[in-house]
Amino acid sequence: MAAEIHSRPQSSRPVLLSKIEGHQDAVTAALLIPKEDGVITASEDRTIRVWLKRDSGQYWPSIYHTMAAPCSAMAYHHDSRRIFVGQDNGAVMEFHVSEDFNKMNFIKTYPAHQNRVSAIIFSLATEWVISTGHDKCVSWMCTRSGNMLGRHFLTSWASCLQYDFDTQYAFVGDYSGQITLLKLEQNTCSVITTLKGHEGSVACLWWDPIQRLLFSGASDNSIIMWDIGGRKGRTLLLQGHHDKVQSLCYLQLTRQLVSCSSDGGIAVWNMDVSREEAPQWLESDSCQKCEQPFFWNIKQMWDTKTLGLRQHHCRKCGQAVCGKCSSKRSSYPVMGFEFQVRVCDSCYDSIKDEDRTSLATFHEGKHNISHMSMDIARGLMVTCGTDRIVKIWDMTPVVGCSLATGFSPH
């Protein structure tokens, strides 16, 4: 079922510890069991499996439970040993796992959605199970009664969810590229604001309640950091992935962001540095450097008897420029551009060699990654995807050994 990978630790790369194989279809969620050598997985093959590490070093399924529909999302609460599984048919099912992780008992079914469930969060304090789905809604249900408490409908498929347990704020990402901030009440909710910045569907969110930072990853291959607590609307753009950003985890202790993309890319971003916001793109009818008209500026083209030029934008200053005035390319990591982007000639000359020093490290997971989760206290990460493979990684060579200090996530 699973192979233990023996490889020498390298100071700058994630170390692949184990590879689990056995699912017959895409693995939609994989979660590490805290303080245990175990993983819980959910798959499109309609199974929930709990894998425990045996004396041989291999992982074998101690629980193999078949569901009525493909499993699309999962949440696990370790202290109460409750598992919530979202399905393709819109239902959320609750189970209780035995202390030895050898038995899983069905508790109840929640009719949460009319279509595929995309994300689930369980709040023990309020006894709510909160979920999003492809029926364009976020719902919250009472786990004591099983009753629906409230629903909020969006204009697009809801794709991901984060929740602040103290304030009862929910962050919902959708396929239109928007993030909606909701204040959930017992039987109602209010829209606080809508965050717009991505050019593609939002695929993943991560909320850090300590610094009050929200991170979003999208199909436009980019990550945005939203400074919710700063109240200044500050946003930082991070571009280094070459495919859809599928999963995020912010390590508050070391000020690092771990992100995974569908092409297998694993990135670790240093957020403990002073970064610059990317500028808003300026609009102009002519190049803001040489003043030559753009192709839609008919009057200036006629007056000057010249052909119009195509409009571009400098990623550093945001000015509208022609191709001749922006012939250079440069990385600019302090603004989040880890690979080379278009800059105008004057900005290119202003960028020093030390300004091009990378503020992130990039690694190859060597499999499709659709979901990732971390056990921050142990510095472990698990990845899974459409290739049906689950991989367990030691991330301490990359993010630092200071994680193993007993710090645990909220």
LINLIN-V221413 format. One line per field, one symbol per residue. ss: DSSP state (~ for helix, > for strand, _ for the rest). psi: psi as a letter, one per 30 degrees, with the letter a starting at -180 (. if undefined). burial: # if it has 16 or more other ideal C-beta (glycine too) atoms within 10 Angstrom, else .. A space follows every 50 residues. Layout:
ss->???
psi->???
burial->???
This chain:
ss->_>>>__________>>>>>>______>>>>>>_____>>>>>>___>>>> >>>_____>>>>>>>>____>>>>>>>____>>>>>>____>>>>>>___ ___>>>>>>>______>>>>>>>____>>>>>>___>>>>>>_____>>> >>>____>>>>>>>____>>>>>>___>>>>>>>____>>>>>>>>____ _>>>>>>>____>>>>>>___>>>>>>_______>>>>>_____>>>>>> >____>>>>>>___>>>>>>_______________>______>>___~~~ ~~~~____>__>>______>>__~~~_>>>>>~~~_>>>>>>>_~~~~~~ __~~~~___>>>>>______>>>>>____>>>>>_____>>>>>_~~~~_ ~~~_______
psi->ekkkkjlkkkfglkkjelkkkfkfakjfkkkkjkglilkkkklfggkkkj kkklffflkkjfkjkklflkkflkkkjeefhkkkkklfgfkkkklkklfg hfkjkkdlkkielfakkfkkkkjeefhkjklllgghlklklkfefglkel kkklflkkflklkjfefhkkkjklffglkkjkjkaegllkkelkkkfkgl kkfllkkjfefhkkkkklfgglkkkkieffgggkkkkjjflglkjfklkk jeeghkkkkklfggkkkjkjghljlkkklkklklflkgefgkklffieee eeefhlkllkklkkfefgkklleeghflkkliefgfjflklklleeeeff kleffgkkglkkljfhlkjfkklkjeefgkkkllafggkkkkkjfefefk fffhgfkll.
burial->.#..........########.##..########...############## ###....######.#.#.########....###############.#... #..#.....#.##.#########..#.##############.#.....## .#.#..########...###############.#....#.....#.##.# #########...################.......######..####### ####.##############.#...#..#.......####..###..#... #......##.############..##.#.#########..####.###.. #.......#####.#.###################.#############. ..#.....#.
